[in-house]
Amino acid sequence: MRVGLFLTCVNDLMFPDTGRAVVRILERLGHVVEFPTDQTCCGQAHANSGYRAEAVALARHFAATFAPYEVVVAPAGSCVAMVRHWYPRLWPAAAPVAARTYELSELLIDRLGVTDLGARFPHRVTYHPSCHGLRGLRLGDRPVRLLRAVRDLELVELPDAAQCCGFGGTFAVGNREVSAAMLADKCAAITATDAAYVAATDNSCLWHIGGGLSRQGRVARPIHYAEILAAGED
């Protein structure tokens, strides 16, 4: 299958290893993964801030860029939620491409029927379900099922896992004090697990969480779950 990789802005600029991990995972499964260089932002920040015209322009560009692909995959629940749920409202012609855009765990489990990727990651890990993945895409336990199949990985439950980390994109900028308080609670919960790593579907959340953990001198390191699933010999 020919897959279009939508890496997203944050990953492209700050976390390119996540995109490489997605490519390794899908190529191991025998699929062709392409990264169209014309891709840009999904427009979520624009839409959330009231810049509708700019968001529509980005939706149109996304649809044209990814039209040739049988499926589109992104390692970011928030951006997939934007594409899947808001593009058809902003620009109805984007609906066909939006419908075949998947978050990684959806593509692996729902479309490809895969849970065990043969990965090995000998560490204690806890999992933070991002808000857009949990509530917007309703990913449920898909990422957790994939992590449970990783060899030598000790997965520990995160207390109050469904509680937001406080990032929320522009929310963290406009509501700094509330965001910081939510982040403190999340960091305390992560630390209570004694995990070496905290995994999530969204690097935006991990960026926020990682900053909080680092400032507090905490041990747990943020890691995108795709990098865990890609771990092991090629």
N, C-alpha and C positions, 0 to 999 in steps of 0.2 A: 504494500500500500504506500502511496505517496502522501507524506504528511508535511504540512506547512507548520513550521515552528514560529509561534508568536512569542518572542522572548519577553516582551514588555520593557518599559523604560527603565525601571529600577534595576531589573536584572541586567539589562544591557550595559548600563553605566556602572553598576556597583557589584553585581554578583554574576559575572559571566560563567563561572564554574557550574552554576545551576543549569544553564542552557546546554553546556557540554554534557552534563549528566543525563539530561533528557535525550540528547542525541545518542549517547552510548546505550541507554536502555532500549530505545526503539530499534536501533541498528542491530543490536544483539538478537532482537526478535524478528529480524529479517525485513524491516521496513526501510524505505528511503525517506530520509528527513532532509528538508530543504529550508534554508533561512532566507526568505526574500528580503533583500537589503532596502527595499522601498518602504518597509513597515515603519510606522511611527507610533506615537502615543494612542492609547485607546480612547482618550478623551474623558475619562472618568472625573479627573480633577476639574476639568472645564464644566462638565455637566453639573457636578456637585456645587460649583461656585456660581452657577447661573449663566454661564457663557454657552447658551444653547447653540447659536450659529456655529461657533468653533467646534463644538462637540459633533454636530451634524456633519461638518466637513471632514472630520477625522473618521466618522463612521463610514462615510462614502469612500474614503481612501482605503480603509481597512477592507471593505467588501471587494473593492477592485483588486487590491493586492493579493488577497487570499482566495479569490474566485477559482483559480485553477486547481485547487487542492481538494482531494476527497475528504480529508478531515484536517482540522486545525487544532493544535495542542498548545497550551500555555501553562507554565509552572507558576500560576498565580490565580487563586480563586477570585480575588477582587476584580481583576481585569476580565476574566471569563464571565463573571456575573454581569459586568457592564455590557459586554458584547451580546451575551445571550438574552438578557432581560430588557436592556434599554435601547439597543440599536433598533429593534423592530418598531419601537415607539418614536424614536427620533427620526429614523429614515426607513420606512417599511421595506424598501428594496434590498436592505441589508439582511432581511430575515433569513433567506436560504443559507448564507454563509454563517450567520449567527447560530443557526440550528445545528451546524456540524462543527462547532467550536467547543472543545472539551478541556477541562482541567485534567491534568495528567492521570490522576487516579480513576476518573471517569472513563478515560480512553482505555486504560489498561484493563479494568475490571468489566465495564459494561460493553465496550466495543470489541476488545481483543480477548476477553475471557481469561486474563492472566492475573494471578496473585503472587506466585513464587517466581522471582526473577533470578534466583540463584545467587543473591547477594550475601555478603558476609560482613558484619560490622560488630566486632567484639567489645561493645560498650554499653553502659547503662544510659538509657534514653527515655525522656518523657516527651509527650506530644501536646502541642497547643493547637486546638482547632480554631482557625481564623474565623472571624464573624461572617465574612462573605461566603466562605466555603461552607460553614455550618448552617447559616440561616438563608443565605442567598441561593446557593447551589444545592443545598441539602445533601452534602457529600456523605453525611452519616459516618459509618465506620470504614469507609473505603480506604483512606490513607492508613488507618490503624491495621486493617487486614493485610495490607502490603508490608507494613513494618513487622508485623508478627511473623511473617514468613522469612524474614532475614535471619540467617544463621548467626548464632552466638550473640544476638542482640537481646539485651534485657530491657523490656519495655515496662515502665512503671507509670501508673496512673497519676495524672496531674490533678491536684485538688482544685475544685471550682474551675474545671477546665473550660467550661462554656463562657466564663467571664471574659469580657473584652480586655485586650492588653492596653487599650487607651490610645492606640495610634489613630486609626480611622482617617488616614490621609490628611485632609485639611482640618479635621477636627483637632488634631494635636497642635496645630498652629493657632487656631482660633479659641481653643479652650485649654490652654497650657496647664493650668493648675489642676483641673479635673483629670486631664490626660496623665499628668505626673502621679496623681494619687492612684489611678487605675493601674499604672505601670508598677508602682511600688507593691501593690497587692499581687500582681502577676509574678513579679520577681521573687517575692517571698514564697509563693506557692511552688515555684520551680525549685528554689533552693531547698524546700522541705522534702523534695523527692530524692535528694542526694544524687541526682543524675549528672552525668558528665556532659550530656548534650541535651538541648531542647530543640525539637524538630517542629516544623510547621509547613503548610502548603504555600505560604506567602513570605517572601523575603522582606516585604515592607514591614510586616509585624516583627519578624526576626531582627530587623535593623533596629527597631524601637526597643525591643526586649534586650537585645545585645548591648545597646548603649546603657540601659538601666543596670544590667548585671555587671558590666565593666566598671561603672562609676561606684558601685557598691562593693567592688572587689570580690564578687561571687565567682564560683568555679565553673558553673555550667556554660557551655559554648553553644551559640545558635548555629543551626545547620538546616538547610532545606532538605526535606525528606527525599527528594529526587537524588541528592548526592549520596544518601545512604543506600537507596535502591540500586545505584550504579556502582557501589563499592564491590571490589572483587576483581579477579583477573579477567581480562578480555580474551 
